[in-house]
Amino acid sequence: MKKNPIEVKQILEKLETKRYSSKEDKIKESFAKKGYVLTDLQIRYLKKGVRYQFVYDIETSDFNPLGNFMISWCGLHRDILGQIPDEYVEDHITKEDILTAVDGDSFDFDKRILQTLSKNFFDVHHAVGHFSTKFDMPYFRTRCLLTKQNKLIPPYGYLKQGDTWRYMKTSLKAPRNTLVNFGVYTGVGNKKTFVNMNHWKRIYFPANPKWQESMNYIMVHCRNDVKQTLEGLYEVEKFNNIGSVLA
């Protein structure tokens, strides 16, 4: 005898409610013993195994990692439980990094900052950026391989990834799913600075008297990208599934 689809739906809903309620109760009970009163959002993160989050952005000399390099990275460490204050971190290549690579007949100017970025990935459960699952993380991994630093890449399953580009694509309506539009269409405003490619190109030449000026410009750009990603994330995480693609 064929079951009524409505009855099947009701049965499944009851099973789902029971399953999630049980998991939520277990999380609430466990953290209540430590003095925590959890919000619904905190519970949703914890159900995905996420407490420590890293919201980040990278700047690069070119979109192709072959023969190019990472110029800088910026990020913010966030404790989902709010017990540890947010910590902002950043790094960029130095003139010494460039000269060291040149002495070795290499363009691997980013060898050192790949190491410092990697440490942040190993320190958290969840890494989030805008288009980061399509660009930032793949670029980082590729540069690690090309600089013979394979161990800097977190092994599969160690790190979960969220992507505000994906959140935007599936839950908001905008002409394009850019970081500029992410700021505008979440109502947090656009903080991105103009990409003046002269600054990015100048980084190749540490002897240029305007090298530091260009690096400062790029770092402001990178910091603003992180700030805009984070502020938009605060808005969209309320009504999105917590992104947990295994990295």
Buried (B, 14 or more C-beta within 10 A) or exposed (E): EEEEEEEEEEEEEEEEEEEEEEEBEEBBEEBEEEEBEBEEEBBBBBBBEBBBBBBBBBBBBEEEBEEBBBBBBBBBBBBBBEEEEEEEBBBBBBBEBBEBBEEEEEBBBBBBBBBBBBEBBEEBBBBBBBBBBEBBBEBBBBBBEBBEBEEBBBEEEEBBBBBBBBBBEEEBEBEEBBBBBBBBBBEBEBBBBEEEEEBBEBBBEBEEEEBEEBBEBBBEBBBBBBBBBBBBBEBBBEEBEBBBEEB
